Amino acid sequence: MIDAILQASKSDARLAALLDEAREYAQIYLLAKERKKGCEGTGELMTLREEFRDVIGKLVKYCREKGYPLDFCPEDPDAAARELTSKTIRR
């Protein structure tokens, strides 16, 4: 997922902005999850997870509208967050 989207974001400013937003939410979500270990059902963590899912949803929708390839599973926010934060975004 991330490699194709990263490549496409070099020439698509809207995609780059959505990707930056998704990455920021991913970092916040993963940090909160790590700090709240054992408290995965808490309201704050669930809210962050839903906010992250919403951002991923916007990214996926945009990619589909533009015909960008997606080999990505947004149903697993933990995996999506790890993937988004593992790659360096270069433009």
C-alpha positions in Angstrom: 0.0 0.0 0.0 2.4 2.6 1.2 5.0 2.3 -1.6 2.5 2.9 -4.4 0.8 5.7 -2.5 4.1 7.3 -1.6 5.1 7.3 -5.3 1.8 8.8 -6.3 1.9 11.5 -3.6 5.0 13.0 -5.2 2.8 14.4 -8.0 -0.5 14.7 -6.2 -0.6 17.4 -3.5 -4.0 16.3 -2.2 -2.8 12.8 -1.8 0.3 14.0 -0.1 -1.8 16.0 2.4 -4.0 13.0 3.1 -1.0 10.8 3.6 0.6 13.3 6.0 -2.7 13.5 8.0 -3.0 9.7 8.1 0.6 9.3 9.2 0.1 11.9 12.0 -3.0 10.1 13.3 -1.1 6.8 13.1 1.7 8.1 15.2 -0.7 9.5 17.8 -2.7 6.3 17.8 0.3 4.0 18.2 1.8 6.2 21.0 -1.5 6.2 22.9 -1.9 2.5 22.4 1.6 1.8 23.8 1.0 4.1 26.8 -2.4 2.5 27.6 -1.2 -1.1 27.3 -3.8 -3.3 28.9 -6.5 -0.6 28.6 -7.4 -1.2 25.0 -11.2 -0.8 25.7 -10.9 2.6 27.2 -12.9 5.5 25.7 -9.9 7.7 24.8 -8.1 4.9 23.0 -11.3 3.8 21.2 -11.9 7.5 20.1 -8.4 7.7 18.7 -8.8 4.5 16.9 -12.0 5.7 15.3 -10.5 9.0 14.3 -7.6 7.2 12.7 -10.0 4.9 10.9 -11.9 8.0 9.6 -8.6 9.4 8.2 -7.7 6.1 6.6 -11.2 6.0 5.1 -10.6 9.4 3.5 -7.3 8.3 2.1 -8.7 5.0 0.7 -11.7 6.8 -0.8 -9.4 9.4 -2.5 -7.1 6.7 -3.9 -10.1 4.7 -5.3 -11.5 7.9 -6.9 -8.2 8.6 -8.6 -7.5 5.0 -9.5 -4.3 4.6 -7.4 -3.5 1.0 -6.5 -4.3 -0.1 -3.0 -2.9 -3.4 -1.6 -3.9 -2.3 1.9 -6.3 -3.5 4.5 -7.9 -0.5 6.3 -10.0 -2.9 8.4 -6.9 -3.5 10.6 -6.0 -0.1 12.0 -3.0 -1.4 14.0 -1.3 -2.9 10.9 -2.2 0.3 8.9 -0.7 2.5 11.6 2.5 0.5 11.7 2.9 0.5 8.0 2.3 4.3 7.8 4.8 5.1 10.4 7.4 2.6 9.2 8.1 4.4 5.9 9.7 7.7 5.4 7.7 10.1 3.3 9.9 11.9 0.8 8.8 14.3 -1.8 
